[in-house]
């Protein structure tokens, strides 16, 4: 396994693989790797000749009051995990190399998709995500790139960018990997105290309760959302940011459930903001 920091070296390496007609599979991460990341890497390994994983805590996708500085970083462990997954190259660019001119200009998907849910709670977040992923795609030229359903809206935004900019990369969504008790794996789970970790189970619990209600025939979002809210509010440490029942294609709100829906939520447990979702 090679670890490459330099952008030109990374470009040359990938262009060589392209000439050799190798299929490049790519997984973009911010490190602090967990089972969720590893599932994406595994899928890339199965379907590609050459697997690139990037580890870059991208400053432009964090708001000024958010956790960029404290975001968990553990490169030694991440490299060990990548090695075990038979990754070919881990790309670890520096902030200065990725953003030599400072942060703007940005690539943006100006669309309702980036304004609702996470976009409403975290202004500029998707601008930062789209900018960094566009840069990484240009450097790595992947044939296929894997994204987690856990960040469902992010994956839709990336798909939109790829379509709008005519990029030659297939975006594949991969199911959310969960801890034994249902909490979605996330690098941010590391922030949780023991008590908060217990309280955090309520996200999945509320999604399961909504799923059960829908499966029993409930069709009205105006009844499902308040019952999820009540359940979450039983946890003293939990503070709801949003709960939404939306169309999985465009994330527009669904009032009456007739077809597949995505239930998405963001909840703060103590100071840690967690997101989760379920396709039903
Ligand atoms: P991050 O390092 O948080 O930026 O995530 C990198 C990629 O891993 C993104 O495509 C995420 O959606 C994906 N990911 C994060 N958590 C999970 C999870 N629990 N299950 C599946 N994929 C995940």
Boltz pocket constraint, residues with backbone or C-beta under 6 A from the ligand:
constraints:
  - pocket:
      binder: B
      contacts: [[A, 28], [A, 29], [A, 30], [A, 31], [A, 35], [A, 36], [A, 37], [A, 39], [A, 40], [A, 146], [A, 147], [A, 148], [A, 149], [A, 150], [A, 151], [A, 174], [A, 175], [A, 176], [A, 177], [A, 178], [A, 184], [A, 185], [A, 186], [A, 187]]
      max_distance: 6.0
